[in-house]
Amino acid sequence: MTTDILTPEASYDTPALHAEGLYIGGHWQAGTGIPVVNPSTGETLAEIADASVEDALRAVDAADEAATEWRTTPARQRAEILRRWFQLMTEHAEELARLISLENGKALSDARGEVSYAAEFFRWYAEEAVRIAGEFRHSPSGANRILVDHEPIGIALLITPWNFPAAMATRKIGPALAAGCTVILKPAAETPLTAFALARLGAEAGVPPGVVNVLSTSRPADITNAILTDPRVRKLSFTGSTNVGRQLLAEAAKSVLSCSMELGGNAPFIVFDDADLDSALEGAMIAKMRNAGEACTAANRFYVQSGIHDQFVAGLAQRMSALKIGPGTEAGVQVGPMISSAAIEKIDRLVQGAVAQGARVHTGGRPLPDVGYFYQPTVMDNVPMDAEIAATEIFGPVACIYRFESEQDAITAANNTEYGLAAYIYSQDLTRAMRVGKQLESGMIAINRGLMSDPAAPFGGVKQSGIGREGGVTGILEFVEPKYYALSI
């Protein structure tokens, strides 16, 4: 049974409001099967629908039915809908932040920051929707004129992770809709409520039925494979682990789909002797502890030059030990829980493995035994370069600090990873910072700041960290195809 989506009377931070079912073709399809757990308490917030392969194909049908009208909708009209969606997110920002905190666990301060960041993608792409450029020039031979237009690439499957349930969705939906594509959003099963809340707001903003469809499932491989093999689907945009990204690329290759992949990271944070120590420590806290370290851009490997190493270790340990830990929705909490017990087990295994190899723990280093999935903010130094934690995306509140002597030593160590998403450099010598940045194998570099994400900037990595870029002027190009016309004039 399906019901039309309506503006809810209840607050958007009410979990049950967003558990009405799958959102397909502008209607809710009732269902149950997937419990959504509050990681702060381990309690179930709501039970949501578990999509089948048949549901997935119906979502493709809905996206296909809406595709022609949406791609021919004037760009200004698409832009106004995105702008209204931005405004609605802003109006309901506090409710959305609380909802994110409930299902994800992150501190309210982090959740508020995410909502603001997420909404900006709708505002940015409302502006970019009317600026998709074409091209007209003379052929060098003089035989013809070259006209290049950009057309919507087609139906897009968007797969988002649990760590930023709002921002990762809007970063994909915004450019896709601005370009004229219809989409199927598959959020992580751990944090689907935010995606359904966004669908409600989108309907209120004027998104036509079928343009945005949302599927929750406990069988992601079956669902994604069914969608990717449908010839009407022409785009895959995925944010998640490198291992899953490899599998999706292999599946997408069977249909020669265009793919945008934002994958794992293992960001180096390089601090030179001439850095401003307080500024570097402040930046380290942001780069490490945003979302409690559960971020692909999180600084994992801190390379600190010998002259400032000991002061940096002491300063970071002092700051980390002072953080307030607790349920994300509680006032004043700075560090919420990890997403699951499995995440806690992974983090602790990495930490204890490094300690067994000689690493020194200056603060933290253990899970908290209370209810929920909490891990102490941890600072370690003397971490062996061959420890598993040195080569692994930690995804938790653990900072590993390494001493280095020369500039080249730092560059070599920083590049010694399969990942290449983000890197941080602290130095008061801008020439040096730029010189080092040029040599780092990373898609994004932050100089003397701990936060680099910006809706107006291209987000993405090199090596095993992904393909393509999200955000900025380039983000919309991931959802269009250039079409060339040869004109005899």
C-alpha positions as CSV (number, residue, x, y, z in Angstrom):
1,M,0.0,0.0,0.0
2,T,1.3,3.5,-0.8
3,T,0.4,6.9,0.4
4,D,1.2,10.3,-0.9
5,I,4.0,12.2,0.9
6,L,2.6,15.0,3.0
7,T,4.2,17.7,5.0
8,P,4.5,16.2,8.5
9,E,2.8,17.7,11.5
10,A,5.4,15.9,13.8
11,S,8.9,17.3,14.3
12,Y,11.5,16.1,11.8
13,D,13.6,14.6,14.6
14,T,10.9,12.0,15.3
15,P,12.4,8.7,14.1
16,A,9.0,7.0,13.6
17,L,8.0,9.8,11.1
18,H,10.7,8.6,8.7
19,A,9.9,4.9,9.0
20,E,6.8,4.8,6.8
21,G,8.6,2.8,4.2
22,L,10.4,3.1,0.9
23,Y,10.0,6.3,-1.1
24,I,9.3,5.4,-4.8
25,G,7.7,7.5,-7.4
26,G,6.6,10.2,-4.9
27,H,4.8,7.6,-2.6
28,W,5.6,5.7,0.5
29,Q,5.6,2.0,0.4
30,A,5.1,0.6,3.9
31,G,7.4,-2.1,5.2
32,T,9.6,-3.3,8.1
33,G,12.6,-5.5,8.6
34,I,15.6,-3.2,9.4
35,P,16.1,-1.9,12.9
36,V,17.8,1.5,13.2
37,V,19.8,1.6,16.4
38,N,20.9,4.5,18.4
39,P,24.6,3.9,18.9
40,S,24.6,5.9,22.1
41,T,22.3,3.5,23.8
42,G,22.0,0.4,21.7
43,E,18.3,0.9,21.6
44,T,16.1,0.6,18.5
45,L,14.9,4.0,17.3
46,A,12.6,2.6,14.5
47,E,12.2,-0.3,12.1
48,I,12.3,0.6,8.4
49,A,11.4,-1.2,5.2
50,D,13.7,-3.7,3.7
51,A,13.7,-3.3,-0.1
52,S,13.6,-6.3,-2.4
53,V,15.0,-6.6,-5.9
54,E,11.5,-6.0,-7.2
55,D,11.3,-2.8,-5.2
56,A,14.6,-1.7,-6.7
57,L,13.4,-2.2,-10.2
58,R,10.2,-0.3,-9.5
59,A,12.4,2.6,-8.4
60,V,14.2,2.4,-11.7
61,D,10.7,2.4,-13.4
62,A,9.8,5.5,-11.4
63,A,13.0,7.3,-12.2
64,D,12.6,6.4,-15.9
65,E,9.0,7.6,-16.0
66,A,10.1,11.0,-14.5
67,A,13.2,11.3,-16.6
68,T,12.0,13.0,-19.8
69,E,10.0,15.7,-18.1
70,W,12.7,16.4,-15.6
71,R,15.6,16.7,-18.2
72,T,13.4,19.1,-20.2
73,T,12.4,21.2,-17.2
74,P,14.0,24.6,-17.6
75,A,17.2,25.0,-15.6
76,R,15.9,28.0,-13.7
77,Q,12.9,25.9,-12.5
78,R,15.2,23.1,-11.4
79,A,17.3,25.7,-9.6
80,E,14.3,27.2,-7.8
81,I,13.4,23.7,-6.5
82,L,16.9,23.1,-5.2
83,R,17.0,26.6,-3.6
84,R,13.7,25.9,-1.9
85,W,15.1,22.6,-0.6
86,F,18.0,24.5,0.8
87,Q,15.7,26.9,2.6
88,L,13.6,24.1,4.1
89,M,16.7,22.3,5.4
90,T,17.8,25.6,7.0
91,E,14.4,26.0,8.6
92,H,14.4,22.5,10.0
93,A,18.2,22.5,10.8
94,E,17.9,21.8,14.5
95,E,15.4,18.9,14.0
96,L,17.6,17.4,11.3
97,A,20.7,17.7,13.5
98,R,19.0,15.9,16.3
99,L,17.8,13.2,14.0
100,I,21.3,12.7,12.7
101,S,22.7,12.6,16.2
102,L,20.1,10.0,17.2
103,E,20.8,7.5,14.4
104,N,24.5,8.2,13.9
105,G,25.5,9.1,17.4
106,K,27.6,12.2,16.5
107,A,27.7,15.1,18.9
108,L,25.0,17.7,18.2
109,S,27.7,20.3,17.4
110,D,29.0,18.0,14.7
111,A,25.5,17.3,13.5
112,R,24.6,21.0,13.2
113,G,27.7,21.5,11.2
114,E,26.8,18.7,8.9
115,V,23.3,20.0,8.3
116,S,24.7,23.4,7.4
117,Y,27.3,21.9,5.1
118,A,24.7,19.5,3.5
119,A,22.2,22.3,2.8
120,E,24.9,24.3,1.0
121,F,25.1,21.7,-1.7
122,F,21.5,22.5,-2.7
123,R,22.2,26.2,-2.7
124,W,25.4,25.8,-4.7
125,Y,23.9,23.6,-7.3
126,A,20.8,25.8,-7.5
127,E,23.3,28.4,-8.7
128,E,25.2,26.0,-11.0
129,A,22.1,24.6,-12.7
130,V,21.8,27.7,-14.9
131,R,25.5,27.8,-15.7
132,I,26.2,24.5,-17.5
133,A,28.4,25.8,-20.3
134,G,28.5,24.7,-23.9
135,E,31.1,25.4,-26.6
136,F,31.2,26.9,-30.1
137,R,34.4,27.3,-32.1
138,H,36.0,26.9,-35.5
139,S,37.5,23.6,-36.6
140,P,41.2,24.1,-37.2
141,S,40.8,22.8,-40.7
142,G,38.2,25.3,-41.5
143,A,35.9,22.6,-42.8
144,N,33.2,23.0,-40.1
145,R,32.2,24.5,-36.8
146,I,32.3,22.6,-33.5
147,L,29.3,22.9,-31.3
148,V,29.4,21.1,-27.9
149,D,26.3,20.7,-25.7
150,H,26.0,19.0,-22.4
151,E,23.1,16.6,-21.8
152,P,22.0,14.8,-18.5
153,I,23.8,11.5,-18.3
154,G,20.6,9.7,-17.3
155,I,19.3,7.8,-14.3
156,A,21.8,7.8,-11.4
157,L,22.3,5.3,-8.6
158,L,23.6,7.2,-5.5
159,I,25.1,5.1,-2.7
160,T,25.9,6.9,0.5
161,P,27.6,5.9,3.8
162,W,26.5,6.2,7.4
163,N,29.0,8.8,8.7
164,F,27.5,11.8,7.0
165,P,24.0,10.8,6.2
166,A,22.8,14.2,5.1
167,A,25.9,15.7,3.4
168,M,26.8,12.7,1.4
169,A,23.3,12.6,0.0
170,T,23.0,16.2,-0.9
171,R,26.5,16.3,-2.4
172,K,25.2,13.8,-4.9
173,I,21.5,14.7,-5.3
174,G,22.3,18.4,-5.8
175,P,24.4,18.2,-8.9
176,A,22.4,15.3,-10.3
177,L,19.1,17.2,-10.2
178,A,20.8,20.4,-11.3
179,A,22.0,18.5,-14.4
180,G,18.6,17.1,-15.2
181,C,19.1,13.5,-13.9
182,T,16.6,11.5,-11.9
183,V,18.1,9.4,-9.1
184,I,17.8,6.4,-6.8
185,L,19.3,7.0,-3.4
186,K,20.4,4.0,-1.4
187,P,21.5,5.2,2.1
188,A,23.4,3.1,4.6
189,A,21.2,0.8,6.5
190,E,22.6,2.2,9.8
191,T,21.4,5.8,9.0
192,P,18.5,5.8,6.6
193,L,16.2,8.1,8.6
194,T,18.0,11.2,7.5
195,A,17.6,10.2,3.8
196,F,13.9,9.7,4.3
197,A,13.7,13.1,6.0
198,L,15.4,14.7,3.0
199,A,12.9,13.0,0.7
200,R,10.0,14.6,2.6
201,L,11.6,18.0,2.5
202,G,12.3,17.6,-1.2
203,A,8.7,16.8,-1.9
204,E,7.7,19.9,0.0
205,A,10.2,21.9,-2.1
206,G,8.6,20.8,-5.3
207,V,10.7,17.8,-6.5
208,P,8.3,15.9,-8.9
209,P,7.4,12.3,-8.1
210,G,10.0,9.9,-9.4
211,V,12.9,12.4,-9.6
212,V,14.2,11.3,-6.2
213,N,13.6,7.7,-5.0
214,V,15.0,6.3,-1.7
215,L,15.6,2.6,-0.9
216,S,16.7,1.1,2.4
217,T,17.9,-2.5,2.3
218,S,19.7,-5.1,4.3
219,R,20.8,-6.7,1.0
220,P,22.8,-3.9,-0.7
221,A,24.7,-6.2,-3.1
222,D,21.5,-7.7,-4.6
223,I,19.8,-4.3,-4.9
224,T,22.7,-2.5,-6.4
225,N,23.5,-5.3,-8.9
226,A,19.9,-5.3,-10.0
227,I,19.9,-1.6,-10.6
228,L,23.3,-1.5,-12.2
229,T,22.4,-4.1,-14.8
230,D,19.3,-2.3,-15.9
231,P,20.2,-0.6,-19.2
232,R,18.2,2.5,-18.3
233,V,20.7,3.3,-15.5
234,R,23.7,5.2,-16.7
235,K,25.5,6.6,-13.6
236,L,26.9,5.2,-10.3
237,S,28.0,7.6,-7.6
238,F,29.4,5.9,-4.5
239,T,30.9,7.0,-1.3
240,G,32.3,4.3,0.9
241,S,35.2,2.0,1.5
242,T,37.8,1.2,-1.2
243,N,37.1,-2.5,-1.0
244,V,33.4,-2.1,-1.7
245,G,34.3,0.5,-4.4
246,R,36.4,-2.0,-6.2
247,Q,33.5,-4.5,-6.2
248,L,31.1,-1.9,-7.5
249,L,33.5,-0.8,-10.3
250,A,33.7,-4.4,-11.4
251,E,29.9,-4.7,-11.5
252,A,29.5,-1.3,-13.3
253,A,32.0,-2.3,-15.9
254,K,29.6,-5.0,-17.2
255,S,27.3,-2.2,-18.3
256,V,30.0,0.3,-19.1
257,L,28.5,2.8,-16.5
258,S,30.0,6.2,-15.7
259,C,31.3,6.0,-12.2
260,S,32.2,8.5,-9.5
261,M,33.9,6.9,-6.6
262,E,34.8,8.7,-3.3
263,L,36.6,6.0,-1.4
264,G,38.8,5.6,1.6
265,G,41.6,7.7,3.0
266,N,44.5,7.7,5.4
267,A,45.3,11.4,5.7
268,P,48.8,12.5,6.8
269,F,49.1,15.6,9.0
270,I,52.6,17.1,8.6
271,V,53.8,19.6,11.2
272,F,57.2,21.4,10.6
273,D,59.4,22.9,13.3
274,D,58.4,26.4,12.2
275,A,54.7,25.8,12.6
276,D,52.7,27.8,15.1
277,L,52.2,25.2,17.7
278,D,48.8,26.4,19.1
279,S,47.4,26.7,15.5
280,A,48.7,23.2,14.6
281,L,47.1,21.7,17.7
282,E,43.9,23.4,17.1
283,G,43.9,22.2,13.5
284,A,44.8,18.7,14.6
285,M,41.8,18.6,16.8
286,I,39.5,19.6,14.0
287,A,41.2,17.3,11.4
288,K,41.2,14.3,13.8
289,M,38.1,14.7,15.9
290,R,35.5,16.0,13.4
291,N,32.7,13.4,13.7
292,A,34.9,11.6,16.3
293,G,37.3,10.6,13.6
294,E,34.7,8.8,11.6
295,A,35.5,10.7,8.4
296,C,37.4,9.8,5.2
297,T,39.3,13.1,5.5
298,A,40.3,12.4,9.1
299,A,44.0,12.9,10.0
300,N,45.3,9.5,10.9
301,R,49.1,9.8,10.6
302,F,50.6,12.8,12.4
303,Y,54.2,13.4,11.1
304,V,55.8,16.0,13.5
305,Q,59.4,17.3,13.0
306,S,61.8,16.5,15.9
307,G,62.1,20.1,17.2
308,I,58.4,20.4,18.0
309,H,57.5,16.7,18.4
310,D,57.4,16.4,22.2
311,Q,55.5,19.6,22.7
312,F,52.9,18.6,20.0
313,V,52.4,15.1,21.6
314,A,51.9,16.7,25.1
315,G,49.6,19.4,23.8
316,L,47.4,17.0,21.7
317,A,47.2,14.5,24.6
318,Q,46.1,17.3,26.9
319,R,43.4,18.5,24.5
320,M,42.1,15.0,23.7
321,S,41.9,13.9,27.3
322,A,39.7,17.0,28.1
323,L,37.0,16.1,25.6
324,K,33.6,15.3,27.0
325,I,32.3,11.9,25.9
326,G,28.7,10.9,25.9
327,P,25.5,10.5,23.9
328,G,25.5,12.8,21.0
329,T,22.2,14.5,21.9
330,E,23.4,15.6,25.3
331,A,24.4,19.2,25.8
332,G,28.1,19.8,25.8
333,V,29.1,16.4,24.5
334,Q,32.1,16.7,22.1
335,V,32.7,13.0,21.3
336,G,29.8,10.7,20.6
337,P,29.8,6.9,20.1
338,M,31.2,4.9,17.2
339,I,28.6,3.5,14.8
340,S,28.7,-0.1,16.1
341,S,30.3,-2.6,18.3
342,A,32.2,-3.9,15.3
343,A,33.8,-0.5,14.8
344,I,34.9,-0.5,18.5
345,E,36.4,-4.0,18.0
346,K,38.4,-2.8,14.9
347,I,39.7,0.3,16.6
348,D,40.8,-1.5,19.7
349,R,42.5,-4.3,17.7
350,L,44.5,-1.7,15.8
351,V,45.5,0.2,19.0
352,Q,46.4,-2.9,21.0
353,G,48.4,-4.2,18.0
354,A,50.5,-1.0,17.8
355,V,51.0,-1.1,21.6
356,A,52.3,-4.7,21.4
357,Q,54.8,-3.5,18.8
358,G,56.1,-0.7,21.1
359,A,53.7,2.3,20.6
360,R,53.3,4.6,23.7
361,V,49.8,5.6,24.7
362,H,49.6,9.1,26.2
363,T,45.9,9.2,26.7
364,G,43.0,6.9,26.1
365,G,43.6,3.6,24.4
366,R,40.5,1.6,25.5
367,P,36.8,1.2,24.9
368,L,34.5,2.6,27.5
369,P,32.5,-0.2,29.3
370,D,29.3,1.9,29.5
371,V,26.2,1.4,27.4
372,G,26.7,2.3,23.8
373,Y,29.7,2.1,21.5
374,F,32.3,4.5,23.0
375,Y,36.0,4.6,22.6
376,Q,38.4,6.9,24.5
377,P,40.1,9.7,22.5
378,T,43.6,8.3,22.1
379,V,47.0,9.7,21.4
380,M,50.0,7.4,20.7
381,D,53.5,8.1,19.6
382,N,56.5,5.8,18.8
383,V,54.1,3.9,16.5
384,P,56.1,1.5,14.3
385,M,55.8,2.3,10.6
386,D,55.0,-1.4,9.9
387,A,52.1,-1.5,12.5
388,E,48.7,-2.3,10.9
389,I,47.3,0.9,12.2
390,A,49.8,2.9,10.1
391,A,48.4,1.5,6.9
392,T,44.7,1.4,7.9
393,E,41.9,3.9,7.8
394,I,41.2,4.0,11.5
395,F,37.8,5.7,11.4
396,G,37.9,6.5,15.1
397,P,39.3,9.0,17.7
398,V,42.9,7.7,17.6
399,A,45.9,9.9,16.6
400,C,49.1,8.2,15.8
401,I,52.2,10.5,15.9
402,Y,55.5,9.8,14.1
403,R,58.7,11.8,14.4
404,F,60.5,13.0,11.3
405,E,63.7,14.9,10.6
406,S,63.8,16.1,7.0
407,E,61.2,17.5,4.6
408,Q,61.9,14.6,2.3
409,D,61.4,12.1,5.1
410,A,57.9,13.5,5.7
411,I,56.9,13.5,2.1
412,T,58.1,9.9,1.6
413,A,56.3,8.7,4.7
414,A,53.1,10.6,3.8
415,N,53.0,9.0,0.3
416,N,53.6,5.5,1.6
417,T,50.0,4.5,1.4
418,E,47.5,3.2,-1.2
419,Y,45.3,6.1,-0.4
420,G,45.4,9.7,-1.6
421,L,42.4,11.7,-0.5
422,A,43.4,14.4,2.0
423,A,46.6,15.8,3.5
424,Y,47.4,18.6,6.0
425,I,50.5,20.7,6.2
426,Y,51.4,23.2,9.0
427,S,54.3,25.6,8.4
428,Q,54.7,29.4,8.6
429,D,56.8,29.1,5.4
430,L,54.2,29.2,2.7
431,T,56.8,28.5,0.0
432,R,57.7,25.3,1.8
433,A,54.1,24.3,2.4
434,M,53.3,24.7,-1.3
435,R,56.5,22.8,-2.3
436,V,55.6,19.9,-0.1
437,G,51.9,20.0,-1.2
438,K,53.0,19.7,-4.8
439,Q,54.8,16.5,-3.9
440,L,52.1,14.8,-1.9
441,E,50.0,12.2,-3.7
442,S,46.7,13.6,-2.6
443,G,43.6,15.1,-4.2
444,M,43.1,17.7,-1.5
445,I,45.7,19.7,0.6
446,A,44.9,21.8,3.6
447,I,47.6,24.3,4.6
448,N,47.5,25.7,8.1
449,R,43.9,24.7,8.6
450,G,42.2,21.6,9.9
451,L,39.1,21.6,7.7
452,M,39.1,21.6,3.9
453,S,35.6,20.5,2.9
454,D,33.7,23.2,1.0
455,P,30.7,22.8,-1.3
456,A,32.3,25.2,-3.8
457,A,35.5,23.1,-4.0
458,P,36.1,19.8,-5.9
459,F,36.2,17.0,-3.4
460,G,38.0,13.7,-4.3
461,G,41.2,11.8,-4.2
462,V,43.8,10.0,-6.3
463,K,45.2,6.4,-6.2
464,Q,42.9,4.1,-4.3
465,S,40.9,7.0,-2.9
466,G,38.6,7.4,-5.8
467,I,37.6,8.5,-9.3
468,G,36.1,11.9,-10.2
469,R,35.2,14.9,-8.0
470,E,32.1,16.0,-6.1
471,G,31.3,19.6,-5.2
472,G,32.4,22.8,-6.9
473,V,32.1,23.6,-10.5
474,T,33.3,20.2,-11.6
475,G,30.8,18.3,-9.6
476,I,27.9,18.9,-12.0
477,L,30.1,17.6,-14.9
478,E,29.9,14.1,-13.4
479,F,26.2,14.1,-14.3
480,V,26.3,15.3,-17.9
481,E,27.6,13.9,-21.2
482,P,29.1,16.2,-23.8
483,K,27.5,15.9,-27.2
484,Y,29.4,17.2,-30.2
485,Y,27.8,18.6,-33.4
486,A,29.8,19.2,-36.6
487,L,28.2,22.1,-38.4
488,S,28.7,23.3,-41.9
489,I,28.1,27.0,-41.8
